Amino acid sequence: MPNRLLLKAAQSKQLESFTTRNRFTRPVVHRYVAGYTVQDAWNIAAELKADGIDVSLDFLGESVEDLAQVPDAIREYRTAMERLAEVSPGATISVKLSQLGVLIDPQQCAEHLEDLLHTAAEYNIGVELDMEHSSAGRPTLEIFRQFLPRFPRLRQAFQSYLRSTLADLASFDDVQPCIRLVKGAFDEPVTLAFQDAAEVTNQYKYLSAWALQHLPDPAFGTHDESCISYVIYLAKELNIAPSDFEFQMLYGIRRDRQRELAQQGYRVRVYLPYGAQWYPYLMRRMAERPANLMLFLRSAIGK
């Protein structure tokens, strides 16, 4: 499981203020975040596309506290789609429904999402819905189901560490959704989530097998080599072509492996975040990979 102390730090406004104002942290931030603007992300998307790697662009930002904040996010997503269409055919955007106000007004959130889905169709850009903290989980899945009949390319993330995930997936069996399977990176109680890392990995492999056998075009978001190898092995055993599923990885993590998989003929997509609100995202990356924490701390104190 991700480091709980770091997940708590992701919610600290004091630490966020200190970290985001500290110029020494910028080199570490840029290792995992494309930059502050859509132009920064555009440049990196072009580089990745040249290596045969697609992107899913993530405009950083989480739960809005006021619906008046939502139009800014909508404008940014539209600009991102317009720019992505220029340089990266096959790209997607990743959308957090909490950024569209799902925890305040689910109906209005759905209306905003529908507008984005129509814009995405105009630019031939895919849309992926991130799965966030469990507080947003149920309304996110309800909205996903609402739009699937009209937007079958819409992809939803599911987290293997949640105890409900298999039942949630099975509940969509009648509509055959596109999914992105990830382990999960939020602080959840034992009643909702597996806490042991080995148990989460085993659950990920079990759900990977289920997805390969039951769902079209599954995406596997993982850097865990045992999970990558398992998916490759199982796909071969099931005679599933590399073009019928994809691997997704985070920007800045295992770049050599990303290129290697692409060169071997597998579809690879990099989750490419950008924007000023990078702190919670970066803390979750530290929680997932504590080995990176010392690099970050040395940068923060200027060493």
N, C-alpha and C positions, 0 to 999 in steps of 0.2 A: 504493500500500500504506500501511497505518497507520504512523505514526512509530514506529520500532523502539525508540528511547530511551524514549519514553513507555510503550510496552508493557512494557519492562523495569522501569520505575518502578512499574507496576501490581503487580509481584511483590515490591516492596521493603517489608519489615515496618517498617523505620525510617521511611521516608517516609510509610507509612500511619499510623504512630503520631503523627508530627508533624502531618500534615494533618487527621486526624480530631479531634485535640485543639484545633485552631486555630479559634477562634470566627469569625475573619474570613472563613473559607472558606464559611460557611454560606449566604450569599446565592447564591453560585455553585452550590453543591450543590443548593439548592432549585430552581434553574432546570432541572435535569435529573432530579431525584429527587422523587417526590411527597411524601416525608416519612419519618418513622420508623415509623409505625403504619399498620395497615390502615384505621383511621378517616381518616387523612390521604389515603390513596389513594382511599377511598370518596368523599370530598368532591370530589376532582378528577374521578373517573369520572362523577359526577353532572353536573358542569359540561360535560364533553365530550359526554355523551349528549344534553344539551340542544342542542348544536351539530350533532347527527346523527353523532357520531363514537363508535365503539365502542372498547373498551380490551382489552388483554391484560395482566393484572396479573402483575408479576414480583416475588416476594419475594426480595430480594437475599441472596446467599450462594453460595459455590462449594464446591469439593470438601471434603467432611467427612473428618476424619482418624480418626474413631471412629464406628462405627455407633450408638453411644449418642446421637449428636447428631441422628440422623435423625428421631426422633419429634417433636422441636420443630418441624422444618420441616413435617412432616405436619400437625400441629395448626394451624400458621399457614395453610397452604394451605386447610384445611377451613374455617377462620374466614373467610378471604378469599372463598371461593366462596359461603358463606352470605350475606355482606354484599353481594357483587356482585349476587346474584340479586335483591336488594331494589331496586337502583337502575339497573342496566345490563343489561337483557335483551339477549342476543347477545354478552355478554362472554366472554372466555376467560381462563385462567391459563396462564402460561408456566413450564414446569418444567425445571430443570437436573437431569439424572439423576445428576450428580456429587454433588448435594446430597442425593440419596437413597442414596448409597453405591455407585454403579455401578463405581467403580474398586476397591472393596474386596470386594464380594460381589454380582455381577450378578444372581444368582437372587433374593436378598433385595430388591434394588432393584426388580426386576420385580414382586415381591409388593406392595411399597409403592405402586408406580405403579398396579397394578390396584385397590387400595383407593381411590386418588384418582380413578381413572376412574369407579368406581361412584358415588362421592360427587358427582362432576361431573354424571353423568347424572341424579341425583336433583334437582339444582338447575338443570338445563338449561344448564350452563356447559361451554364447549368447553375442550379441553386442547391446548396446543402444546408440543412438546419443543424446547428450545433445542439448537443445535449448539455445542459448546464446543471446547476445545483438541483437537487430533487424537488425543491419548491416550485420550479418551473417545468418539471418533467411531465406531469399529467396534462396541463394545458398545451404544452408543445406537441405531444402525441395526438391530442384531439384535433389540433389545427392541421397537423400533418395528414391525418386521415381525411379531413375535410377537403383538402386540395388534391389528393392523389388521383381521383378519377379524371380531373381536367389537366393535371400537370404530372404525368407519370414519370418524368425525369427527375422530379424532386427527390432529393436524397436526405435521409434522416440518420443522425448519429445515435447509436445505442452503446451503453457502457457495460462492459462485462462484469464490473465489480458490483453492480446492483443486483440484488437477489430477484428482482421482478423482471429482469430482462428477457429471459426465455419465454415467460408467459406473455410479455408485451409483444415480442416478435411473433409468437404463435397467434396472437389476436389479429395480426395483419395477414394471416395466411391466405385469406380470400382475395387479397388485392395484390399480392406479390410485389412488395415495395423494394426500392433500391435503398440499401443501407450502407452506413459506414460504421464498422465495429471498432471501438476503442476500449481501453481498459478503464479509464475514468480518472479524474484528477481533482475531485472536490472532497472536502471533509464531510463524510457522511457517517451516521451512527451505525453501530453493529446491527441494529434491527433492519437497516435498509441495505447495507453493503457488506460484502466479504472484507475482512480486515487483513488476512494473511496473504502475502505476495504470491506464494506458490498456489494458493487456492484461486486467486484472481487469474493467474496465468492459465491454470487448468480450465477454468471457466471460459477463458478467452478461446482456448483451443476447441473446447466442446462447441461453443457457439459458432466458431469459424466453420467447423464441419457441418453444422446445421445450416448455416447460410449457404455454403457451397452446394448443398443438396436440395435446398428448398427455394432459394431466391435468385432473381436475375441480377447479374452484374454487381456482386457484392464488392465493397471496398474494405480493405483491412488496414486500419490505422495503427501501426505498431513499429517500434524500433527493436523489439525483443527478437533476437535471432532465432530463438527456439520456436517462436510463433511464426516467423517468416518461413523458416524451413518446413514447419508442419503444414502450412498452407500450400507451399510448393509441392510437397510430397503428396498431400491429399488430392490436390487438383490433378496431378499426373495419374493417380490411382483411379480417379473418377472420369478420366479422359476429358477434363475441362481445359479448354485452350487458354493460354496466357491472356488473350484478348477479351476473355469473358469475366475477368475480375481485375482489380487493381490494388496496388499497395499505396498507402498514403503515409507520409512522414512529415515531421515538423521541420520548418526551415532552420538550418544551422545544426541539425543533429544527424549524424551518420551520412554525410554528404557523399562520401566515397561509395557507400552501399547503395545509395539512391542511384548513382550513375551506373554502378555495376548491374543492378537489376534492370535498368532501362536498356543497357547494352545486351543483356540476355534475352530481350524481347518481352519483358513484363511491362505492363502499364504502371507508371509511377506518377504520383501527384504529390506535390509539396504544399503543405498548409502554410501560407505566406501571410503573416500578420504585419500590419502597419498602423501607425497612428500614435497620438500623444499619450493615450491611456494604456501604456504597456505594462505598468507595474504589476497588477494582479496576474496577468498572463505570465510574466517572467517568473514570479514567485512560484506559480504552479509548475513551471518547467524545472526550477530548482528543487522543488519537492519531489518531482519524479526522478530526478538525477542528482542526488546529493553530492556526487563527486564534483559537480560544477560549482558548488557553493563556495569553496575556498577561492576559486578564481574570481567569483563575484565579490567576495568580501575584501580580497586584496585590492581590487579595483576601487571599491568604495572608500578605502582609507588611503588611496593614492600610492600603493606600493606595487 
